[in-house]
Amino acid sequence: MAQKKSSHRTAQEKAAAQARREQRQARTLRAREQAEERRKAAKRREQLTRAGMIAAVLALVVGGYFLITSLGSDKPDTAPEGASGNYGMVLGDADAPKSVVVYEDFLCPFCGQLEQTVRDRLDAAVEAGEVKVEFRPLPFLERIDDYSPRSANAFAVVLDASGPEVAKEFHDLLFDNQPSEEGPFPSDDDLVDLAVEAGATESEVRPGIEDMAFEGWVDAAGEAASKAGVNSTPTVLIDGEKATGTTIDQIASEMVD
């Protein structure tokens, strides 16, 4: 009888021990689940905080650009001789079957890539009377360096002093000698040298390049582009519609094919 009672107690103790183990396992599992939930919640908060910070920074950058654009220059926006009414330079037959507009920044590396990719074919199409092209230089990257507005101003000075043919050569030389976005950036003397290489007379372009003679016109060009919904360079319009290509090669093909 004593042995039976002892066996019965042992079975009860084992059952109780098993129950305690199961309870501990259940508590451990719940603790792990709660810890995982806390970890996920903390990660969500971190992601939301990071997203908020990024949005705030973008708002400051975009807002700062438009503030600068809206403030503009205190210089008049007098257009250079030979410029279009849309802050650009038009080349080609006015009755050409295709019209191309290129918004560009002489500091923009993607503009440089497009220029290298399409220049020869575009020049040939313009010469053949197949395409009319308008180049509209912008100061979009002035937040990186003032070379962006300085080069656009220099382009306007050369156009005003020497005409479209020399200005086109100067335009091409600016891209052929395009600096990295990290610098070093060409000086005013460098811009004058390129203008002279393109065919301009130094005495006619140096004062305007050094004094930012068309700074107001350049600022107005940036403001007009922004109002037109242009928020990146290069932006290409073909017969009034934005190019649909997603790569430089595709955009280049749309411009000349």
Number of C-alpha atoms within 10 A of each C-alpha: 6 7 8 9 10 11 12 12 12 12 12 12 12 12 12 12 12 12 12 12 12 12 12 12 12 12 12 12 12 12 12 12 12 12 12 12 12 12 12 12 12 12 12 12 12 12 12 12 12 12 12 12 12 12 12 12 12 12 12 13 13 13 12 13 16 15 12 15 19 13 11 19 16 9 13 14 18 13 20 22 16 17 19 14 9 15 24 23 24 22 18 18 17 13 11 15 11 20 22 23 23 19 23 25 26 28 30 22 18 15 21 21 15 18 20 15 16 17 15 11 15 22 17 13 20 20 14 12 16 19 26 23 26 22 21 24 28 31 28 25 19 16 13 12 16 13 25 23 25 26 26 28 28 32 28 33 28 33 24 20 19 20 18 20 14 20 25 19 17 24 25 19 16 23 19 12 13 18 18 11 15 8 12 9 16 15 13 18 12 12 23 24 16 21 28 19 15 21 16 24 16 15 10 16 24 22 13 20 25 16 13 22 22 27 27 18 23 32 27 24 24 25 21 16 21 15 10 9 8 16 14 15 20 24 17 24 20 19 14 11 11 14 19 12 13 8 10 18 14 13 22 21 16 16 24 19 11
